[in-house]
Amino acid sequence: MDAPHTNRHGDRILRAADAARKLGLGRTSFYNLLKEENFPRPIALGTRARGYSEHELDEWINSRPRA
């Protein structure tokens, strides 16, 4: 597993596997969420590498209805 990156605001950038783990989801479920309009968009880390803002993921989690 790669170490998380940090953006210029000090926010950790998680790769897809780490983001899915944070959300408690499998790979397929995580990629299905990407199709939702309100799910955080990936951040380009390089030519092919993408990551997800941990802060934006936390905000998305907090916006979800409580069970």
JOPEBEL-V659058 format. One record per helix or strand of 3 or more residues. SS is the DSSP state (H for helix, E for strand). FROM is the first residue (numbers start at 1). TO is the last residue. Records with the same first field share a line. If there is no record, write none. Layout:
SS->FROM-TO, FROM-TO
//
This chain:
E->12-14, 50-53
H->16-23, 27-33, 54-63
//
